[in-house]
């Protein structure tokens, strides 16, 4: 079950931090859907979203009783059948609940996805001594369009944080944009949990290929973490696509999850 409060800095367990990451992702999925004019369903251990016909919808970390899981999954699929979408993703911690959740989803048209890599940082211990390019600027901006920036990942529909969220919920999510010599070269975002105290979720960390390996990614992550710290959050959590940079910043690996997708 999701925790309601994280312990004081440096005392949370890996499992608690995984749950904090799951809670942050769940809130983000729900807020993305609502910002896009969609719907959110909460039913007996399941939270799932409908983000509209042009977007992928999300099933957030279900925890189901084995005896009723098939009925609940069938009910969910019937709900989605009347709501056309671009796909459905189901996220889970490890182990799934029930253990055979993946097999049950595959029987309903899903396929295996990637394994999320959960990492966490106690914000009281974050490092701030990294070297950054001398002409690098990090600006906080939720309005700037980034879709025309060639080679920049996680923009438009590909990012975890939707453009609608950035516009309508600046109190919950802030975006950072990196400019090198006045040119946009990267971005990141931070989303603040309300249900789990102390967790700031870092998302969409990306730098264009020609500007990588200069410390720009670290600067973007640091900006997100510092804002979380200023707002009183104790921990930052994220799903890493690569661990090395985050470990250099003090993040620790706390576990892996599962995803399944239906297209």
N, C-alpha and C positions, 0 to 999 in steps of 0.2 A: 504494500500500500504506500502511496506517496507520504513522505514525512511532512510535518507541519512546521518544523523549525530546525535549522541547522545548529549544531553546537558552536561554541566559541571557536575562534580561529585555531587551526592546526589540530583540532580534536574530532573532526568529522571522519567517519570511516569511509572506505572506498565505496561500500554499498550505499551509504547515505548520499555520497556525492553523485553516484550513478542515478539515484532516484531524484536528486535535485536537477540533474541534466534532463531527465525524462519529464519532470514537472515543467521545466522551462520550455522544452520543446512542445509539450501539450498545450500550454497557454499560447505559445506562438502560433501553432496550427489553428487554434480556435479563433484568435484575433485576426489572423490572415483571412480566414473564411468570412468572418463577419464584416471586415473592412471591404471585401470584394462583393458584398451583398449576398453572401451565401448563408448556410445554415450549420448549426452544430447540434449533434444528438448526444445525450448522456443517458445510457441505459445499462444498469446492472453490471458495473465493472468495465463498461466500454464507453469511450469517447471517440466519435468520428465526425468528420467534417464534410460538407459539400461546398466547394469553392467556386462553383459555376461551371458552365459547359466548356469553357476555354482553359480550364486549369486542372491540375491533379488534386485530388482530395486525399485526406490523411486519416488513418486509423491510429490512435495514439495509445500505445503501450497497454493493450488489453490485459485484464486479469480475470480469467473465467474459470468457473467451476467445471471440471471435466464432464459432469453429468448433464449440464445444460448448455455447454459450449456450442454444440451443433445447432441447437435451436436459436441461440443468440446470433450466431453467424448467419444463419438463414434469414433471420429477421433483418439483419444489417444489409444483406445482399438484396433483399426485397426493397429496402429503403433506397438503395443506390439505383435499382433498376428503373425507378421513376425519375431519376435525376441524371441526365446525360453528363458525362465528364470525360476528360482526357486521360484518365487513369486513376488508380487508387493505390496508395502506399500504406503498408502496415508496419509500424515500428514496435520493437520489443526490447526489453532488457534481456540479459542472459542469466538464468534460464527463462524461456517463455513460460507463460502460465495460461493453459496447461502446457506440459512439455511437448506435446505433439501439435501445438498450434500451427506450425508451418505445414504439416501434412494436411490438416483440416483446411487451411487456406488454399493449398495447391489443388485440393479436390473441388475448389470453387473458382478455379481459373487463375490463381496467383502463381508467381514463380519466384525463385530465390533472388534476393538483391544483395547489396553490399553489407558488410559488417561495420556499423558505426564504431568509432573509437572514442570513448569518453575520456576526457581529460579535465583536470580541475586545478585551480590555483587559489591558495589562501591570499586574499588581497593585501593583508597586512605584511606579507613577506615578499611581495612582488619586487623584482629587480627593476631599477630605473637607470642603469649605467650602460645601456647599449649605445653603440655608435651609429649615428644616422647621417645621411648625406647632408652637407652644409646648406644646400639650397632647397631642402625638403620642407614643405608646409603640410600640416594636418589640420583640416578645417572640418567643423561639425556642420553638416548641411543635409537636410532631409528633402530638399526641393530640386537640387541639381540633377539634370538628366545625364545618365552615364551610358546609355544604350549605343551611342555613336562612337564610343571609345574602342578602337580596334584591339582585339585580343584580350579584353578585360573579362574574366569569368564572373559568374554570379550576378549578372545584370538582367533586367527585364524579368521574364518568366522563369529564368534559371536560378534566381536567388532564393534563399530560404525566407528572407524578409521581403514582402511584396511592396510594390510602389504605393499601393493603397494604404498599407500599414504606415509607411513613412509619412504620408500626407495626413492621415486622420488620427494617428495616435503618437504624436511626438512626445507625449508624457511617458509612453511605455517603451519606445524604441528610438534610438538615435544612430545616425549614420555618420561615418568619418570618411573624408575624401583626401587622398594623398596627391599633392601637386609637387612635381619636381621641375624646377625652372619654369613654373607657371603652367605646366602640362599635367593633365590628369593621368596618374599612373597606377592608382589602386584605390581600394575602399574596404571598409569593414562596417559592422553594425553591432550594437549591443541591445538586447531585449531584457527588460527587468521583470522578474517573476513577482507576483503578489501572493500566490498560494504557498510558496516555499520561501521563507525568509532567508536573506543573505545570498541569493543566487542571481548573478548577472550572466546571461547567456551571450556568448560571442559568436557571431555568424558572418558569412559572406566575406571572409578575409581573402583578398585577391590582389595580385599585382600583375601588370602586363609583362609578358616574357622578357622584353628588352630592359626592364628596370629591376629585375629580380637579383637576389644575392647582394643587396646593398644595405639591408636593414630596414627597408620600407615596410615589409610585412610585420616586423616586430614593432615598428612605430605605430602602425594601425591597431595592432592588438593592445599595445600599451595604452593608447588613447581610450579604447573601449574599457579597459580594466580600470584606468584611473577615474573615469566617470562613474563606474560602478562603485568604486571605493568612496568617491565624494558623496554619493547618494546613500552611503551607509551599508552597502552590501559587503558581506564577509568573504564570499567566494565568487570566482568566475568559473564557468563551466562551458565546454564546447565539444563538438564532434570533429575530430581532427582528420584531415586527409593525409597528413604526414606529421610524425611526432617530433622530429628533430628541432625545428624552430621553437615549438612550444616548450619543449624540455629545456632549451637554452634560456627561456624566459622564466623558468621555475614551475611550469605546469607539470603535473604528475598524471601518469596513466592510471585510470581507476577501473577500466573494464571495457568490454565490447558488447555490442548488441546485435540484433538481427533486423533485417528488413525483408519484406516480400512485396511484390508489385503485380498489379493486374492492369494491362494495357488494352 
